[in-house]
Amino acid sequence: VQLVESGGGLVQAGGSLRLSCANSESIFSMGWYRQAPGKERELVARIGSGGSTYYADSVKGRFTISRDNAKSTLYLQMNSLKPEDTAMYYCAVMWAGSTNPRYWGQGTQVTVSS
């Protein structure tokens, strides 16, 4: 499985970006993670095969995860971006029956300026 992220970039605080993860057709759960410099990688949002979602408290109400199985693409709509959202964002496919990542994309950089 080769996951390919896109959609990152530089945006001002309060702006929006939509990340995409191609080749993400999967019957398993998928998710978006991020890692800021000097920090550990953290889960941002996760979506199950049935469409159930989970969000980190820090992004609730601002980010939306979705999947289009017909296009084999996972999305992360990010609104009201804050400087603290600056990080490398990675998509992941989980192990069957697990919330642990099995496959990772190469990452896409998101930078939010104040």
N, C-alpha and C positions, 0 to 999 in steps of 0.2 A: 504494500500500500504506500503510494507516494502522495503525500499531502502537500499542497502548494497554496500558501497564503498570499493575499494581496490586499491592497486598500489602505495600507498605512501611509503616514505622511506627517507633515507639520501643520498644526491647526492652532488657532488662538483659543484661549479659555472661553468656554461657552459654545464652542463650535461642535460640529458633528463629523463623524467618519463612519463608513461601513466597511468592515473587514469581510473578506470572502476566503473560503478554504475549499479549493477544488479537489476533485477526486476523493471526496469524502463520503461516497456512498457506503452506507454501513447499516447493518441491522442492529448494531450495538449503540451504546451511548457515545456521545461526542461532546467535546468541550473546548473552551478557550481558556488558556492560561496566560499569565504575563510575568515577566521578570524585569525588575528595575535594577540599575547598577548597584551592586553591593547588597542586594536583597535576594531572598529565596524566591523560587518560582511559586506562584500562587494561582489557585483556581479562581477564575473570574465568573464563568457561567458554564452550565452543563445542560444538555438536553438528552432525554431518553429516547429510545426507539419509538415509543408511543407519544412523544411530544411533551412529556412532563419536563419542567425546567427547574433549575436551581441557580441562584445568584449569590455572589458574595455580598455581604451587607454594604460594602463600600460602593457598589455599583447598582444596587436595587433602585428601580425607578428611573434610571438613566440609560442602562444598557438593555438590549433585547437580543436574545439568541434565537435563531430559527434555522430550519433545514429545508432544503428543497431536494427531495430524493430523486425527482425526475431529472434534475440537473446535476445531481451528485455534488451538491454544494452546501456548505455550512456557512452561516452568516453571523456577524455580530454587529448590530446597529448600536453605535455609541453616540449619545446625545449629552449636552451639557457637560462637555469634557472639562476636566480640571488639570492643572499642572501635575498633580500627584498621580494622574492616569498615565503619565509618560513611562513607557516601558517597551520591551520587545514582547510582542504578542504571538502566541503559538496555538495552533489548533491541534487537537489530539483525538484519536479514536481509542475507546476504552477496551479492556479485555471483556470477553463475554461474561455477563453476570456480575460485573465489577464496576467500580467507579475509578479504578486505577488505569492510567494511560498505558496503551500498548504501542501505538504509533504516534510519531510527532511530525509536524511540519517544520520548515526551516526558520520560520518566524518572519514577522513584518514589524518594522519599527513605527511606533506612534509617539510623537513628541507634541506636547501641549504647552504653548507659551503663555505666560501670564500677561 
